[in-house]
Amino acid sequence: MFNGARILVAPLDWGLGHSTRCVPMIQRLIDHGAVPIIGADAGPLALLRNEFPQLEHVRIPGVDVRYSKSSSQLWSMARQFPAMVRGVQAERALFDRLRQQLRLDAVISDQRFGIRSAELPSVIITHQVFPFTPIAQTALRKVNLHHIARFDRCWIMDEPEAPGLAGELSHGRSVPANARYIGTVSRMSLQKAIVQKRYGVAAVISGPEPQRTLLEHLLIDRLRSLEGEHLLVLGLPNSARNERIGNLNIRSHLSGIELTEAMLASELIVSRSGYTTLMDLVAIGRTALIIPTPGQAEQEYLGKLHAHTGRFITQRQDSIDIKAALINARTSKVPMMNHGVPLLERALEDLATLLR
């Protein structure tokens, strides 16, 4: 389909979710004859290099976003907003240089608005067409739509029918003209998983600091006092931490297949309510205890949405009760299965036509 076309895939570097959901995208590009180049930094770059060691890669620095320790991120985000704007400008300048150096034929950017060019087909991947923000939401949604419109295509990672998995984030009255839904996309596959070791709880965390570490400490405290064998995956691909504290196994990172097997082997999965994690859970047909990052508007919305749909169990970070979640998990609805592959295939075929 792509006849050796060189396509840059560049995920946002806020946590690992944007990079993990690019894994199946990169694999499908390879399967269809493209030559993907990985463009990322820090943890996301390490993760994608581990998944695809044979691929060419380039470092594209991002903005080091820090969250507040409090339950409100308003002032923390407001202080960092100018740096975010400069980051988009810096991305655009860097990409103008990289485009020719890397001999690119197209670019797929996961939520990085500066990684595009009018000189070659440019795709933006998102599930936040209508993002929730703590201030000036209407104005910022207009800015978001303006940025999306500058790409040739906008691939929305959700089902076409509302509410889908992202609810109001991805469905609205004014979906961009260049948008197409590609379904929920996940690197996880039931076909390759071999369940061996069993866990009572498998907790998987990631995301910006210091909230990632705060949740890590809370879960270590809860799981150490809970009967049974448990697993905590820290979401730190640059680390080599591998230890055991009593009945708790702590791993810095797991590959996609290892994580799939661990989650399937557990009675209860615990995670953030990040959207990529929800897509992974849908792909393996499992519910979970989801804990929104305090003050992160998107995760808090997704937590409320799915507490209502019953697909997932939602708890606040300051009131985690794993024992109650274990009981609730036995009666919770299993999430819908992933139906995104045909939609993604059609989007890839459409991209291929732009290269001809």
ABEGO torsion letter per residue (X at the ends): XAGGBBBBBBBBABEAAAAAAAAAAAAAAAAAGBBBBBBBBEAAAAAAAAABAABBBBBBBBBBBBBBABABAAAAAAAAAAAAAAAAAAAAAAAAAAAAAAGBABBBBBGBAABBBAABBBBBBBABABBBBABGAAAAAAAAAAAAAABABBBBBBBABOAEAAEAAABBABBBAABBBAEBBBABBAAABBBBBBBABBBBBBEBOAAAAAAAAAAAAAAAABBEBBBBBAGBAABABBBBBEABBBBABBBAAAAAAAAAABABBBBBABAAAAAAAAAAGBBBBBBBBBGBAAAAAAAAAAAAAGABBBBBAAABBAAAAAAAAAABBBBBBBAAAAAAAAAAAAAAAAAX
